[in-house]
Amino acid sequence: MFHFLTDKSDRQKYVAALQHTLVPDDHVMVATFASDGPLKCSGLEVARYDASSIRAELGAGFELVEQVDETHATSWATEQKFSFFRFTRREGAEP
């Protein structure tokens, strides 16, 4: 759940792990709160993303293949908006 990585250095470490783990044409799913999703979850600050901002986080080594948006109804009768992004590792991308 990428949205819990609110510190930039934590997100950079996550992306570095992806770059070193995935080979070209591998896929990765990244789940986040949508750009109009909640500001907090379980009392914790979260980051919110749309296609443009998540592309910027992952960088040029990844290509966005698919985005699915979902509105989740919580047991407290509220809604939480999520975005699920599927990326592929680009050929020739530096590890």
Secondary structure, 3 states (H helix, E strand, C coil): CHHHCCCHHHHHHHHHHHHHHCCCCCEEEEEEEECCCCCEECCEECCEECHHHHHHHHCCCEEEEEEEEEEEECCCCCEEEEEEEEEEECCCCCC
